[in-house]
Amino acid sequence: MLRITRTISIYENELEYQFIGSSGPGGQNVNKVATAVQLRFDAGHSPSLPEDVRQRLRAIAGRRMSAGGMLLIKAQRYRSQDRNRADATERLVTLVQRAAIAPRQRHATKPTMASRERRLETKTRRSRKKQLRWPVGRED
């Protein structure tokens, strides 16, 4: 079981690892060994995620999540399968942890008296500056 937060855990059988050939430098090893990892997690249908977390995860994941709710994480930073697998799992945990944090509700406030005065003073200064650009005898 993969522990995300105190209340959210993901079962190992919900995660699907697929090993693929890695791109980039690495000599002959790249051509022979499939070290890159694709981690697939069906977040759209996972019983482990609450609905609000699932919606925030969809927004955070962006193009890494398909329309059907399948989250795909590709890890190829390291030259070994084990380290790439751990990296992909760690990135999944980080994503779900970020999605688990509920945004704070914004409370509408009124502008302070000082901020209103500053705004009006700025408008007055700008108006005076533009009036100085007018020709002297102009009447509008």
C-alpha positions as CSV (number, residue, x, y, z in Angstrom):
1,M,0.0,0.0,0.0
2,L,1.3,3.4,-1.0
3,R,0.7,6.0,1.7
4,I,-0.1,9.5,0.3
5,T,-1.5,11.3,3.3
6,R,-3.0,10.3,6.6
7,T,-6.3,9.6,5.0
8,I,-5.4,8.7,1.4
9,S,-3.6,5.4,0.4
10,I,-3.3,3.8,-2.9
11,Y,-3.2,0.0,-3.3
12,E,-0.2,-1.4,-5.3
13,N,-2.6,-3.3,-7.6
14,E,-4.0,0.0,-8.8
15,L,-0.5,0.9,-10.2
16,E,0.7,-0.5,-13.5
17,Y,4.4,-0.3,-14.4
18,Q,5.6,-0.8,-18.0
19,F,9.3,-0.8,-18.8
20,I,10.2,0.8,-22.1
21,G,13.4,1.7,-23.9
22,S,14.9,5.0,-22.7
23,S,15.8,7.8,-25.1
24,G,19.0,9.9,-24.8
25,P,22.6,9.0,-24.1
26,G,23.7,5.8,-22.5
27,G,25.7,3.9,-25.1
28,Q,24.8,0.3,-26.0
29,N,23.0,-0.1,-22.7
30,V,20.2,2.0,-24.1
31,N,19.6,-0.3,-27.0
32,K,19.7,-3.5,-24.9
33,V,17.8,-2.7,-21.7
34,A,14.4,-1.2,-21.1
35,T,15.1,1.1,-18.2
36,A,12.5,3.8,-18.6
37,V,9.3,3.3,-16.7
38,Q,5.7,4.3,-17.6
39,L,3.5,4.4,-14.5
40,R,-0.2,4.2,-15.2
41,F,-2.8,5.0,-12.6
42,D,-6.5,5.0,-13.3
43,A,-7.3,8.1,-11.1
44,G,-10.7,8.5,-12.7
45,H,-12.0,5.2,-11.4
46,S,-9.8,4.7,-8.3
47,P,-11.7,3.9,-5.1
48,S,-8.7,5.3,-3.1
49,L,-9.2,8.9,-4.1
50,P,-12.1,11.1,-2.8
51,E,-14.0,13.0,-5.6
52,D,-12.6,16.5,-4.7
53,V,-9.0,15.2,-4.8
54,R,-9.7,13.5,-8.1
55,Q,-11.0,16.8,-9.6
56,R,-8.0,18.8,-8.3
57,L,-5.6,16.0,-9.6
58,R,-7.2,16.3,-13.1
59,A,-6.4,20.1,-13.1
60,I,-2.9,19.7,-11.7
61,A,-1.9,16.7,-13.9
62,G,-2.8,18.6,-17.1
63,R,-1.9,16.6,-20.3
64,R,-0.4,13.8,-18.2
65,M,-4.0,12.6,-17.6
66,S,-6.2,11.4,-20.4
67,A,-9.9,12.2,-20.8
68,G,-10.8,8.9,-19.3
69,G,-8.9,9.7,-16.1
70,M,-5.7,7.6,-16.8
71,L,-2.7,9.2,-15.3
72,L,0.6,8.5,-17.2
73,I,4.0,9.3,-15.7
74,K,7.2,8.5,-17.6
75,A,10.4,8.3,-15.7
76,Q,13.8,7.9,-17.5
77,R,16.1,10.0,-15.4
78,Y,18.2,7.1,-14.2
79,R,19.9,4.2,-15.8
80,S,18.3,1.5,-13.7
81,Q,14.7,0.2,-13.7
82,D,14.5,0.3,-9.9
83,R,15.5,3.9,-9.6
84,N,13.2,5.0,-12.4
85,R,10.4,3.0,-10.8
86,A,11.0,4.7,-7.5
87,D,11.2,8.1,-9.3
88,A,7.8,7.5,-11.0
89,T,6.2,6.4,-7.8
90,E,7.6,9.4,-5.9
91,R,6.3,11.8,-8.6
92,L,2.8,10.2,-8.4
93,V,2.8,10.6,-4.6
94,T,3.8,14.3,-5.0
95,L,1.0,15.0,-7.5
96,V,-1.6,13.4,-5.3
97,Q,-0.3,15.2,-2.2
98,R,-0.6,18.5,-4.0
99,A,-4.2,17.6,-5.1
100,A,-5.1,16.6,-1.6
101,I,-4.5,20.1,-0.3
102,A,-7.8,22.0,-0.5
103,P,-7.6,25.6,-1.6
104,R,-8.5,28.2,1.0
105,Q,-11.8,30.0,0.5
106,R,-11.4,33.6,-0.4
107,H,-13.4,36.1,1.6
108,A,-14.4,39.2,-0.3
109,T,-13.1,42.4,1.3
110,K,-13.6,46.1,0.7
111,P,-10.6,48.3,-0.4
112,T,-9.2,50.3,2.5
113,M,-9.7,54.1,2.7
114,A,-6.0,54.6,2.1
115,S,-5.9,52.5,-1.0
116,R,-8.9,54.4,-2.4
117,E,-7.2,57.7,-1.7
118,R,-4.0,56.4,-3.4
119,R,-6.0,55.4,-6.5
120,L,-7.7,58.7,-6.8
121,E,-4.4,60.6,-6.2
122,T,-2.8,58.6,-9.0
123,K,-5.7,59.3,-11.3
124,T,-5.5,63.1,-10.5
125,R,-1.7,63.1,-11.2
126,R,-2.1,61.3,-14.5
127,S,-4.9,63.7,-15.5
128,R,-2.7,66.7,-14.7
129,K,0.2,65.3,-16.7
130,K,-2.1,64.8,-19.7
131,Q,-3.5,68.3,-19.4
132,L,0.0,69.7,-19.7
133,R,0.3,68.1,-23.1
134,W,-2.6,70.2,-24.5
135,P,-1.9,73.4,-26.5
136,V,-2.1,76.5,-24.4
137,G,-5.1,78.2,-26.1
138,R,-7.2,75.0,-26.6
139,E,-10.8,75.0,-25.4
140,D,-12.6,71.6,-25.1
